[in-house]
Amino acid sequence: MSEISNCPKCDMDNTYFDGVLNICPDCGYEWNGNEEVEKDSVAKDSNGAELADGDAVTVIKDLKVKGSSMVIKRGTKVKGIRLTEDPELVDCRIDGSWIVLKTCFLKK
């Protein structure tokens, strides 16, 4: 029996084989050990549109900034975003501060 790899979805190592499928109890993902699961490496906004470096986006929800009393209001326009290695995060400049935002709170 081969060693079970980390979960392809959440990359946790708490996985087990139930006789038919590999299972990750952390995120609930089930997969066949032989199939190759590719992670989505393209950054997409909340509507599924692909994002690129330099795009202008709009914030779709009021966001509290951790470690600050600052709140990014819904409808704030952000110009010149920068993609990160994580497709779910982008770097941007708001009110003179560099902030990392999740792409699920942005629309193109």
TINUMAR-930873 format. One record per residue: residue number from 0; residue in one letter; x, y, z of N, C-alpha, C, CB in turn. Coordinates in nm, 4 decimals, always signed. Glycine has a CB too. Example, Ala and Ser with C-alpha at 12.3 -4.5 7.8 and 13.67 -1.06 7.14 Angstrom:
BEGIN
[0 "a" [+1.3190 -0.5690 +0.7800] [+1.2300 -0.4500 +0.7800] [+1.3200 -0.3300 +0.7800] [+1.1308 -0.4473 +0.9046]]
[1 "s" [+1.2850 -0.2250 +0.7080] [+1.3670 -0.1060 +0.7140] [+1.2900 +0.0030 +0.7870] [+1.4084 -0.0598 +0.5725]]
//
This chain:
BEGIN
[0 "m" [+0.0845 -0.1176 +0.0000] [+0.0000 +0.0000 +0.0000] [+0.0890 +0.1239 +0.0000] [-0.0961 -0.0001 +0.1220]]
[1 "s" [+0.0580 +0.2180 -0.0873] [+0.1403 +0.3388 -0.0969] [+0.1025 +0.4390 +0.0116] [+0.1256 +0.4031 -0.2356]]
[2 "e" [+0.1955 +0.5268 +0.0391] [+0.1726 +0.6294 +0.1402] [+0.0726 +0.7319 +0.0869] [+0.3058 +0.6983 +0.1802]]
[3 "i" [-0.0193 +0.7753 +0.1713] [-0.1211 +0.8719 +0.1305] [-0.0604 +1.0114 +0.1337] [-0.2468 +0.8640 +0.2224]]
[4 "s" [-0.0824 +1.0849 +0.0267] [-0.0259 +1.2195 +0.0150] [-0.1141 +1.3216 +0.0862] [-0.0090 +1.2582 -0.1329]]
[5 "n" [-0.0659 +1.4440 +0.0906] [-0.1446 +1.5529 +0.1481] [-0.2690 +1.5770 +0.0636] [-0.0603 +1.6821 +0.1584]]
[6 "c" [-0.3683 +1.6387 +0.1233] [-0.4919 +1.6709 +0.0531] [-0.4618 +1.7669 -0.0615] [-0.5961 +1.7322 +0.1500]]
[7 "p" [-0.5080 +1.7374 -0.1836] [-0.4824 +1.8269 -0.2958] [-0.5598 +1.9587 -0.2871] [-0.5167 +1.7571 -0.4243]]
[8 "k" [-0.6625 +1.9621 -0.2058] [-0.7436 +2.0830 -0.1964] [-0.6919 +2.1792 -0.0894] [-0.8877 +2.0463 -0.1670]]
[9 "c" [-0.6666 +2.1299 +0.0320] [-0.6248 +2.2182 +0.1422] [-0.4804 +2.1951 +0.1853] [-0.7161 +2.1985 +0.2613]]
[10 "d" [-0.4140 +2.0937 +0.1302] [-0.2732 +2.0609 +0.1555] [-0.2451 +2.0193 +0.3007] [-0.1869 +2.1798 +0.1201]]
[11 "m" [-0.3463 +1.9734 +0.3727] [-0.3257 +1.9221 +0.5077] [-0.2792 +1.7773 +0.4984] [-0.4558 +1.9335 +0.5929]]
[12 "d" [-0.2046 +1.7312 +0.5996] [-0.1518 +1.5955 +0.5963] [-0.2347 +1.4972 +0.6794] [-0.0095 +1.5955 +0.6454]]
[13 "n" [-0.3483 +1.5407 +0.7299] [-0.4357 +1.4568 +0.8111] [-0.5329 +1.3807 +0.7209] [-0.5128 +1.5423 +0.9147]]
[14 "t" [-0.4811 +1.2945 +0.6322] [-0.5642 +1.2206 +0.5377] [-0.5601 +1.0713 +0.5686] [-0.5181 +1.2467 +0.3931]]
[15 "y" [-0.6616 +1.0007 +0.5209] [-0.6647 +0.8563 +0.5406] [-0.7346 +0.7892 +0.4231] [-0.7353 +0.8207 +0.6729]]
[16 "f" [-0.7114 +0.6595 +0.4079] [-0.7715 +0.5783 +0.3029] [-0.8831 +0.4960 +0.3643] [-0.6658 +0.4869 +0.2340]]
[17 "d" [-1.0054 +0.5037 +0.3093] [-1.1185 +0.4318 +0.3673] [-1.1498 +0.3012 +0.2958] [-1.2400 +0.5192 +0.3660]]
[18 "g" [-1.0605 +0.2556 +0.2095] [-1.0821 +0.1322 +0.1359] [-1.1146 +0.1577 -0.0096] [-1.1924 +0.0526 +0.1993]]
[19 "v" [-1.1713 +0.2720 -0.0406] [-1.2055 +0.3080 -0.1771] [-1.1423 +0.4412 -0.2169] [-1.3567 +0.3147 -0.1934]]
[20 "l" [-1.1563 +0.5405 -0.1296] [-1.1087 +0.6763 -0.1590] [-1.0177 +0.7278 -0.0493] [-1.2265 +0.7716 -0.1773]]
[21 "n" [-0.9350 +0.8245 -0.0830] [-0.8596 +0.8997 +0.0166] [-0.9508 +1.0108 +0.0667] [-0.7249 +0.9574 -0.0427]]
[22 "i" [-0.9466 +1.0381 +0.1961] [-1.0369 +1.1361 +0.2564] [-0.9575 +1.2322 +0.3428] [-1.1468 +1.0664 +0.3398]]
[23 "c" [-0.9951 +1.3592 +0.3339] [-0.9372 +1.4626 +0.4192] [-1.0459 +1.5061 +0.5177] [-0.8832 +1.5851 +0.3342]]
[24 "p" [-1.0315 +1.4752 +0.6465] [-1.1341 +1.5147 +0.7430] [-1.1360 +1.6651 +0.7715] [-1.1133 +1.4398 +0.8719]]
[25 "d" [-1.0277 +1.7357 +0.7372] [-1.0219 +1.8790 +0.7627] [-1.1150 +1.9575 +0.6709] [-0.8801 +1.9286 +0.7464]]
[26 "c" [-1.1131 +1.9266 +0.5396] [-1.1980 +2.0002 +0.4463] [-1.3082 +1.9140 +0.3862] [-1.1141 +2.0584 +0.3359]]
[27 "g" [-1.3052 +1.7822 +0.4110] [-1.4095 +1.6932 +0.3604] [-1.3894 +1.6483 +0.2172] [-1.5407 +1.7601 +0.3713]]
[28 "y" [-1.2756 +1.6788 +0.1574] [-1.2508 +1.6426 +0.0181] [-1.2188 +1.4942 +0.0067] [-1.1358 +1.7267 -0.0402]]
[29 "e" [-1.2731 +1.4292 -0.0962] [-1.2482 +1.2879 -0.1236] [-1.1895 +1.2760 -0.2631] [-1.3788 +1.2032 -0.1103]]
[30 "w" [-1.0854 +1.1926 -0.2794] [-1.0251 +1.1761 -0.4102] [-0.9686 +1.0369 -0.4253] [-0.9168 +1.2799 -0.4329]]
[31 "n" [-0.9591 +0.9946 -0.5500] [-0.8988 +0.8674 -0.5850] [-0.7484 +0.8902 -0.5856] [-0.9509 +0.8133 -0.7239]]
[32 "g" [-0.6716 +0.8025 -0.5289] [-0.5271 +0.8203 -0.5184] [-0.4560 +0.8234 -0.6523] [-0.4695 +0.7116 -0.4353]]
[33 "n" [-0.5188 +0.7716 -0.7580] [-0.4546 +0.7667 -0.8889] [-0.4779 +0.8925 -0.9711] [-0.5039 +0.6475 -0.9652]]
[34 "e" [-0.5828 +0.9657 -0.9439] [-0.6139 +1.0821 -1.0259] [-0.5285 +1.2019 -0.9877] [-0.7609 +1.1173 -1.0137]]
[35 "e" [-0.4924 +1.2788 -1.0859] [-0.4151 +1.3996 -1.0641] [-0.5125 +1.5159 -1.0499] [-0.3138 +1.4241 -1.1804]]
[36 "v" [-0.5043 +1.5868 -0.9412] [-0.5904 +1.7021 -0.9179] [-0.5059 +1.8261 -0.9357] [-0.6562 +1.6979 -0.7760]]
[37 "e" [-0.5473 +1.9120 -1.0291] [-0.4706 +2.0339 -1.0496] [-0.5391 +2.1491 -0.9789] [-0.4538 +2.0643 -1.1995]]
[38 "k" [-0.4582 +2.2275 -0.9121] [-0.5108 +2.3427 -0.8404] [-0.5284 +2.4572 -0.9385] [-0.4175 +2.3837 -0.7233]]
[39 "d" [-0.6305 +2.5379 -0.9157] [-0.6560 +2.6522 -1.0003] [-0.5515 +2.7585 -0.9705] [-0.7993 +2.7068 -0.9792]]
[40 "s" [-0.4673 +2.7882 -1.0677] [-0.3589 +2.8829 -1.0446] [-0.3866 +3.0188 -1.1075] [-0.2294 +2.8272 -1.0986]]
[41 "v" [-0.5116 +3.0419 -1.1499] [-0.5484 +3.1683 -1.2105] [-0.6317 +3.2474 -1.1093] [-0.6266 +3.1461 -1.3440]]
[42 "a" [-0.5928 +3.3727 -1.0875] [-0.6670 +3.4580 -0.9941] [-0.7979 +3.5002 -1.0595] [-0.5830 +3.5832 -0.9525]]
[43 "k" [-0.9092 +3.4816 -0.9870] [-1.0411 +3.5182 -1.0383] [-1.1140 +3.6014 -0.9342] [-1.1237 +3.3923 -1.0752]]
[44 "d" [-1.1951 +3.6954 -0.9817] [-1.2720 +3.7787 -0.8896] [-1.3975 +3.7054 -0.8438] [-1.3095 +3.9125 -0.9559]]
[45 "s" [-1.4845 +3.7739 -0.7725] [-1.6044 +3.7098 -0.7164] [-1.7006 +3.6614 -0.8239] [-1.6765 +3.8062 -0.6242]]
[46 "n" [-1.6926 +3.7176 -0.9446] [-1.7802 +3.6765 -1.0543] [-1.7153 +3.5748 -1.1469] [-1.8222 +3.7970 -1.1341]]
[47 "g" [-1.5915 +3.5380 -1.1200] [-1.5226 +3.4392 -1.2013] [-1.4390 +3.4977 -1.3142] [-1.6214 +3.3457 -1.2580]]
[48 "a" [-1.4310 +3.6303 -1.3238] [-1.3485 +3.6934 -1.4266] [-1.2010 +3.6836 -1.3866] [-1.3902 +3.8421 -1.4476]]
[49 "e" [-1.1149 +3.6561 -1.4841] [-0.9724 +3.6439 -1.4555] [-0.9125 +3.7805 -1.4265] [-0.8990 +3.5772 -1.5727]]
[50 "l" [-0.8246 +3.7845 -1.3272] [-0.7567 +3.9079 -1.2896] [-0.6133 +3.9043 -1.3400] [-0.7602 +3.9284 -1.1364]]
[51 "a" [-0.5603 +4.0227 -1.3725] [-0.4225 +4.0351 -1.4185] [-0.3566 +4.1509 -1.3449] [-0.4162 +4.0562 -1.5727]]
[52 "d" [-0.2240 +4.1539 -1.3467] [-0.1510 +4.2657 -1.2863] [-0.1965 +4.3965 -1.3498] [+0.0025 +4.2476 -1.3028]]
[53 "g" [-0.2199 +4.4978 -1.2657] [-0.2574 +4.6297 -1.3146] [-0.4059 +4.6515 -1.3336] [-0.1900 +4.6548 -1.4414]]
[54 "d" [-0.4873 +4.5495 -1.3127] [-0.6326 +4.5648 -1.3274] [-0.6886 +4.6601 -1.2233] [-0.7025 +4.4289 -1.3163]]
[55 "a" [-0.8019 +4.7203 -1.2560] [-0.8770 +4.8020 -1.1611] [-0.9955 +4.7186 -1.1140] [-0.9240 +4.9384 -1.2257]]
[56 "v" [-1.0170 +4.7142 -0.9842] [-1.1252 +4.6348 -0.9266] [-1.2041 +4.7192 -0.8274] [-1.0698 +4.5079 -0.8578]]
[57 "t" [-1.3212 +4.6666 -0.7882] [-1.4070 +4.7328 -0.6911] [-1.4319 +4.6369 -0.5752] [-1.5413 +4.7786 -0.7562]]
[58 "v" [-1.4297 +4.6889 -0.4530] [-1.4567 +4.6083 -0.3337] [-1.6080 +4.5897 -0.3230] [-1.3981 +4.6760 -0.2034]]
[59 "i" [-1.6538 +4.4667 -0.2992] [-1.7978 +4.4378 -0.2983] [-1.8572 +4.4297 -0.1585] [-1.8240 +4.3089 -0.3702]]
[60 "k" [-1.7763 +4.4468 -0.0547] [-1.8239 +4.4323 +0.0823] [-1.7379 +4.5185 +0.1737] [-1.8209 +4.2833 +0.1273]]
[61 "d" [-1.7970 +4.5756 +0.2804] [-1.7178 +4.6485 +0.3792] [-1.6201 +4.5513 +0.4445] [-1.8093 +4.7165 +0.4864]]
[62 "l" [-1.4926 +4.5892 +0.4473] [-1.3890 +4.5021 +0.5025] [-1.3150 +4.5728 +0.6142] [-1.2908 +4.4580 +0.3932]]
[63 "k" [-1.3053 +4.5081 +0.7303] [-1.2244 +4.5601 +0.8401] [-1.0808 +4.5156 +0.8174] [-1.2778 +4.5111 +0.9793]]
[64 "v" [-0.9874 +4.6065 +0.8363] [-0.8457 +4.5755 +0.8180] [-0.7902 +4.5276 +0.9515] [-0.7660 +4.6999 +0.7648]]
[65 "k" [-0.7331 +4.4079 +0.9522] [-0.6772 +4.3522 +1.0754] [-0.5636 +4.4393 +1.1266] [-0.6277 +4.2086 +1.0524]]
[66 "g" [-0.5606 +4.4605 +1.2570] [-0.4543 +4.5375 +1.3191] [-0.4682 +4.6869 +1.3003] [-0.3239 +4.4938 +1.2657]]
[67 "s" [-0.5845 +4.7316 +1.2564] [-0.6067 +4.8728 +1.2308] [-0.7537 +4.9048 +1.2558] [-0.5651 +4.9107 +1.0859]]
[68 "s" [-0.7838 +5.0323 +1.2730] [-0.9236 +5.0734 +1.2874] [-0.9830 +5.1085 +1.1511] [-0.9354 +5.1938 +1.3837]]
[69 "m" [-0.9044 +5.0916 +1.0462] [-0.9462 +5.1256 +0.9099] [-1.0511 +5.0283 +0.8578] [-0.8256 +5.1268 +0.8162]]
[70 "v" [-1.1490 +5.0800 +0.7849] [-1.2507 +4.9984 +0.7195] [-1.2508 +5.0351 +0.5723] [-1.3923 +5.0195 +0.7836]]
[71 "i" [-1.2406 +4.9360 +0.4867] [-1.2487 +4.9592 +0.3425] [-1.3961 +4.9463 +0.3057] [-1.1577 +4.8572 +0.2599]]
[72 "k" [-1.4539 +5.0560 +0.2594] [-1.5971 +5.0611 +0.2310] [-1.6315 +4.9902 +0.1004] [-1.6443 +5.2055 +0.2254]]
[73 "r" [-1.7514 +4.9368 +0.0958] [-1.8047 +4.8752 -0.0256] [-1.8072 +4.9801 -0.1367] [-1.9478 +4.8162 -0.0010]]
[74 "g" [-1.7654 +4.9412 -0.2561] [-1.7640 +5.0331 -0.3691] [-1.6314 +5.1041 -0.3883] [-1.8714 +5.1341 -0.3525]]
[75 "t" [-1.5357 +5.0817 -0.2981] [-1.4039 +5.1438 -0.3127] [-1.3366 +5.0905 -0.4386] [-1.3154 +5.1170 -0.1877]]
[76 "k" [-1.2896 +5.1812 -0.5235] [-1.2208 +5.1411 -0.6454] [-1.0709 +5.1311 -0.6173] [-1.2491 +5.2416 -0.7609]]
[77 "v" [-1.0122 +5.0222 -0.6606] [-0.8698 +4.9965 -0.6397] [-0.8058 +4.9812 -0.7768] [-0.8460 +4.8686 -0.5506]]
[78 "k" [-0.7061 +5.0644 -0.8055] [-0.6374 +5.0597 -0.9345] [-0.5012 +4.9943 -0.9178] [-0.6225 +5.2016 -0.9945]]
[79 "g" [-0.4576 +4.9275 -1.0222] [-0.3211 +4.8737 -1.0253] [-0.2937 +4.7632 -0.9258] [-0.2252 +4.9826 -1.0017]]
[80 "i" [-0.3788 +4.6610 -0.9222] [-0.3540 +4.5492 -0.8310] [-0.2321 +4.4702 -0.8771] [-0.4779 +4.4569 -0.8224]]
[81 "r" [-0.1705 +4.3978 -0.7836] [-0.0592 +4.3088 -0.8154] [-0.0958 +4.1686 -0.7685] [+0.0740 +4.3577 -0.7489]]
[82 "l" [-0.0806 +4.0722 -0.8565] [-0.1090 +3.9329 -0.8211] [+0.0014 +3.8789 -0.7325] [-0.1240 +3.8456 -0.9475]]
[83 "t" [-0.0345 +3.7846 -0.6461] [+0.0616 +3.7192 -0.5588] [+0.0769 +3.5745 -0.6035] [+0.0173 +3.7274 -0.4098]]
[84 "e" [+0.1610 +3.4991 -0.5343] [+0.1761 +3.3573 -0.5671] [+0.0507 +3.2782 -0.5344] [+0.2946 +3.2985 -0.4929]]
[85 "d" [-0.0271 +3.3257 -0.4386] [-0.1537 +3.2631 -0.4035] [-0.2626 +3.3240 -0.4909] [-0.1861 +3.2813 -0.2516]]
[86 "p" [-0.3319 +3.2432 -0.5740] [-0.4331 +3.2996 -0.6637] [-0.5548 +3.3578 -0.5910] [-0.4791 +3.1937 -0.7597]]
[87 "e" [-0.5675 +3.3357 -0.4617] [-0.6803 +3.3905 -0.3869] [-0.6486 +3.5258 -0.3232] [-0.7228 +3.2927 -0.2798]]
[88 "l" [-0.5256 +3.5767 -0.3403] [-0.4848 +3.7025 -0.2776] [-0.4245 +3.7974 -0.3801] [-0.3844 +3.6763 -0.1648]]
[89 "v" [-0.4490 +3.9290 -0.3612] [-0.3856 +4.0318 -0.4431] [-0.3315 +4.1420 -0.3530] [-0.4854 +4.0897 -0.5467]]
[90 "d" [-0.2218 +4.2048 -0.3955] [-0.1665 +4.3214 -0.3274] [-0.2264 +4.4448 -0.3922] [-0.0096 +4.3238 -0.3341]]
[91 "c" [-0.2583 +4.5448 -0.3105] [-0.3090 +4.6694 -0.3651] [-0.2768 +4.7837 -0.2695] [-0.4610 +4.6605 -0.3909]]
[92 "r" [-0.2892 +4.9042 -0.3204] [-0.2606 +5.0227 -0.2404] [-0.3918 +5.0975 -0.2181] [-0.1540 +5.1145 -0.3101]]
[93 "i" [-0.4295 +5.1123 -0.0888] [-0.5510 +5.1844 -0.0514] [-0.5136 +5.2877 +0.0529] [-0.6616 +5.0876 +0.0024]]
[94 "d" [-0.5473 +5.4128 +0.0252] [-0.5171 +5.5248 +0.1150] [-0.3707 +5.5287 +0.1553] [-0.6034 +5.5167 +0.2390]]
[95 "g" [-0.2811 +5.4982 +0.0628] [-0.1378 +5.5067 +0.0885] [-0.0781 +5.3865 +0.1582] [-0.1102 +5.6258 +0.1687]]
[96 "s" [-0.1580 +5.2857 +0.1885] [-0.1088 +5.1655 +0.2571] [-0.1190 +5.0451 +0.1638] [-0.1887 +5.1396 +0.3883]]
[97 "w" [-0.0155 +4.9611 +0.1652] [-0.0215 +4.8359 +0.0891] [-0.1008 +4.7350 +0.1695] [+0.1214 +4.7813 +0.0568]]
[98 "i" [-0.2015 +4.6768 +0.1072] [-0.2917 +4.5827 +0.1738] [-0.3085 +4.4600 +0.0851] [-0.4302 +4.6486 +0.2044]]
[99 "v" [-0.3216 +4.3439 +0.1465] [-0.3500 +4.2206 +0.0744] [-0.4990 +4.1915 +0.0910] [-0.2615 +4.1010 +0.1267]]
[100 "l" [-0.5671 +4.1749 -0.0219] [-0.7109 +4.1471 -0.0198] [-0.7390 +4.0113 -0.0826] [-0.7893 +4.2577 -0.0940]]
[101 "k" [-0.8444 +3.9471 -0.0348] [-0.8893 +3.8219 -0.0957] [-0.9686 +3.8553 -0.2219] [-0.9759 +3.7377 +0.0044]]
[102 "t" [-0.9473 +3.7761 -0.3271] [-1.0131 +3.8022 -0.4536] [-1.1642 +3.7793 -0.4466] [-0.9530 +3.7154 -0.5611]]
[103 "c" [-1.2120 +3.7038 -0.3477] [-1.3556 +3.6792 -0.3366] [-1.4325 +3.8043 -0.2953] [-1.3816 +3.5678 -0.2369]]
[104 "f" [-1.3638 +3.9099 -0.2511] [-1.4284 +4.0354 -0.2139] [-1.4101 +4.1431 -0.3187] [-1.3749 +4.0839 -0.0821]]
[105 "l" [-1.3648 +4.1047 -0.4388] [-1.3383 +4.2009 -0.5456] [-1.4180 +4.1670 -0.6703] [-1.1892 +4.2049 -0.5783]]
[106 "k" [-1.4497 +4.2701 -0.7495] [-1.5062 +4.2456 -0.8820] [-1.4366 +4.3368 -0.9804] [-1.6603 +4.2685 -0.8842]]
[107 "k" [-1.4208 +4.2871 -1.1019] [-1.3488 +4.3599 -1.2058] [-1.4361 +4.4662 -1.2659] [-1.2996 +4.2657 -1.3139]]
//
